[in-house]
Amino acid sequence: MEALARSAESLWSLGVNPFLGKTAFLFDLDGTLVDSSALHEQVFRDVLRDSAPHLLKSFDYETLKGRSTAESFWDLGVVDAAELETLVSEKQRRYRAALREGKLRLMPGASEILELLRQSGKRMFVVTGGSRRSADAALAATRIRDFFEDVVTVQDVVNGKPEPDGFLLCMERCGCATEDALGIEDALNGVEACRAAGLDVVLVNNPGLQGTVEPAFPSLVEFRLALVAEGERELV
């Protein structure tokens, strides 16, 4: 399968939009649709500060993006099962409390691109490394749940990102062929998961990775402009 990373520029030069043939759009949630990265990072830091301060020095949230909470603590060196369960539970509790306090916002352009895709008859799904409760809470808090046919969380699969399990399960559930689907991610773990599943993928909302992952867009605003190309009428 010819990857979009290699073909997008040449197709655009011919006046062809490489995204128009996609029928299913598989979105990551945190950092892609909802502006939760800073919130997740702060909650992680707060929990580590209170319960495992010796791990703060090695904590780098960028490398953990797309990983589940449990996998993140495991990567930091928490291997004791009881301690791991305690830290995961506390981190998720504090994150959901922040959602109830109204601290979560959509990423710029999120509502507009979702509305465009819905009006265009495209199918949309969420594939997240988060837990079911946290994902449901985030989608409810930002009022975007109704855009999606299905939501696949880390609790639905054996392995989280960068393994492809979540995307493979999503395509199995929806009956999508890989060539008809597009992954939208903001982190390298998610990009690698899409590629491992055989999906074309675009990167958004991560200036630090632009130039190393293609195609990439500064935000969902620019990705929406790429979707519509010469006007929204091309997509519908």
C-alpha positions, -999 to +999 in steps of 0.1 A: +000+000+000+014+034-010+017+054+022+004+090+024+037+100+038+052+093+003+024+103-019+006+133-005+029+159-020+029+144-054-008+140-055-014+176-044+009+187-072-015+170-096-045+187-080-057+156-062-065+156-025-051+123-010-075+123+019-108+125-001-110+088-007-109+079+030-143+068+044-133+061+081-114+085+103-099+070+135-090+097+160-068+096+190-084+115+219-059+131+243-038+158+226-055+152+193-092+161+199-091+173+235-065+196+250-056+172+278-019+168+275-009+195+299-037+183+323-025+147+322+011+158+327+002+179+357-018+152+373+010+127+367+035+151+383+012+157+413+007+120+419+045+113+416+053+142+439+029+130+466+035+092+462+068+085+444+089+117+443+121+097+434+106+091+399+100+127+391+135+132+377+130+106+350+095+117+341+091+129+306+055+131+295+063+134+258+077+099+257+046+085+274+019+101+252-004+075+238+005+050+265-020+039+291-017+051+327-006+017+339+020+014+311+033+049+318+040+041+355+055+008+345+078+026+320+088+048+349+099+018+369+069+010+390+068-028+390+051-037+423+015-047+415+000-031+446+019+002+441+010+003+404-027-002+411-026+025+437-008+050+415-031+043+385-062+046+405-051+079+421-040+094+388-073+085+371-093+098+400-075+132+400-079+135+362-116+128+363-120+153+391-103+179+369-128+171+341-157+176+365-142+210+374-144+220+337-107+221+331-108+203+297-111+220+264-112+209+228-082+213+206-084+242+181-104+231+151-117+199+166-154+208+165-151+222+130-134+191+115-158+167+132-188+186+119-173+187+084-167+150+084-202+143+097-218+165+071-197+147+044-210+112+055-176+101+068-174+075+096-156+085+128-141+065+156-119+071+187-090+049+195-074+059+227-048+047+251-069+060+280-093+041+302-130+037+294-141+059+323-116+086+315-124+086+278-162+086+284-158+115+308-136+135+284-161+130+255-190+139+277-173+170+291-165+183+257-198+172+242-184+154+212-194+117+219-223+117+194-199+122+165-184+087+169-198+053+160-175+036+185-148+043+211-120+018+216-100+022+248-069+005+263-093-017+283-106-033+251-072-047+240-043-067+253-016-042+243-018-004+241+000+020+217+025+017+201+011-017+194-016-018+168-043-037+188-067-008+193-067+002+156-070-034+145-100-039+168-117-008+157-114-018+120-127-053+128-157-039+147-166-014+119-157-036+090-133-011+075-106-019+051-072-004+060-070+014+027-103+032+034-092+044+069-070+072+082-055+075+116-052+110+132-026+112+160-005+137+180+022+114+194+048+091+180+034+061+199+001+066+181+017+071+147+037+038+152+005+020+162-013+032+130+016+022+108+018-013+125-019-017+118-013-009+081-031+025+083-022+057+067-018+083+094-015+121+098+002+139+127-014+170+143-007+193+172+029+183+177+054+209+164+083+189+179+077+160+155+070+180+124+097+173+099+102+137+112+066+125+106+048+132+073+022+142+065+020+166+095-002+196+103+003+222+130-032+217+142-066+203+133-074+237+117-048+231+090-058+195+086-093+206+079-081+230+053-062+201+037-094+180+037-114+206+019-086+216-004-103+240-029-135+242-008-158+221+013-178+211-018-149+188-028-155+166+003-192+163+000 
